[in-house]
């Protein structure tokens, strides 16, 4: 199973920006998409953004549209989440995920088969 390693989390003031990175240990032939989810204590893991590894199509949750951007670097097997105009509501552990099963973009956590360890993002008011 592919290993995913996130980096780039931290503490930022409201209105600030962060860029998260997720490096995959290998590129598998059947990789369909990579995505970002986030989770706060006691709540389910929520979808943030996804990017197709075949078409470069992206899809973002309404809560982050216009503020977050997802992108990828094929050569580095890396996906990025650039976050602007952060608010305290964006505080969460952010997880990277990979989908090797589907042929369409999926926005539920159960659709992903590989996960990173998570990186904490804290936005202070």
N, C-alpha and C positions, 0 to 999 in steps of 0.2 A: 504494500500500500504506500502511496506517495506520502512523503512527510512535508508538512507545511509549517513554516516558521514566520511568525509575525514580528514586526518591529515598528517603532515610531510613535508609540503611545507616550502619554505624559500628562503634565498639568499645564493648562493654558487658560488665560483669562477669556471671559465672554467677548465675542467679536473676533477672536484670534483664529489662527489656522494651524492645522497639523496635517502631515502626510503619513499614512500608514503604508507599510510594505509587507508583502507576503511572498516569500520565496518557496517554490516547490523544489523538492529534492531531485525530481526528474520530470521529463515531459513524456507522458504516456500517449499512445496513439489515439486512444478513445476519450481523451479529455474533452468534455463538451463545454464546460463553463467554469468560471471561478466567481465566488461571491463573497460579500461581507455581511455578517450579521452582528447584532449587538445584544447584550443582555445585562439587566440590572438585577440586584438581589431579589429573589422571590418571584421573578417574572420569567416568562418564556423568552427564548431566543428569537429576536425579531429581525426580519429581513431588512437590509439597508440598500444593497446594490449588487448587480450581477453583470458580468461581461461574457459574451460568447467567445470561446477560443477559436471558433471556426469562421465567424463572420464579423467580429468586432462590434456587434450590436450590444447596446447596454440598456439596462432598465434600473431605475432607482425608485425607492419608496417615495411617496408624496411628501413625507416629513422632511426629506433631505434634498428634494429636487431644487435646483437653482443654487444650492450651497455646496453639495458634495459632487465629486467627479470620480468615476472609476476608470482606470486605464490599465494597460498591460504592456509588458516588454517580453516579446516572444523569445528573444535571444537569451534573456536572463531567467526565463520561466517565473516571472514575477508579476504580481498584480498589485496595483496601488489604489489607495483611497485618499483622495485629496479633499480635505474638509475645510471649508471657509465659513465665516460668520457663525462660529460655534456658540451654542447657548448651554446653560447648565442642564437642559433636558437632553443634551447629547452625551452626558456623562454615562459611561457604561464600559463593560469589557467588550472589546471588538474582536470578533473571530473571523478568520479566513476559512473558506470551504471550497472544496472541489467536487464537481459532478462528473462522473464517468459513465452514468447510466442512461441519461436522457438525450434526446435530440432537440429539445426545446428548452427555453430558459425557465427555470423553476425558482419560485420565491418562498418556498417553505423549507425549514431546516431538515425535514425528513427526506428531502430530495437529494441531499449531499452525503457523500460516502467518506470523505476525508476532511479532517478538521485540524486547525492549528491550536496552539495552547492558549491563545487569547492575549490581548494587550490592553492595559487599562488606559482609558481616556477620561480625564477629569477636567471639567470646565468650571472655573470659579466665577462667581457673579461680581 
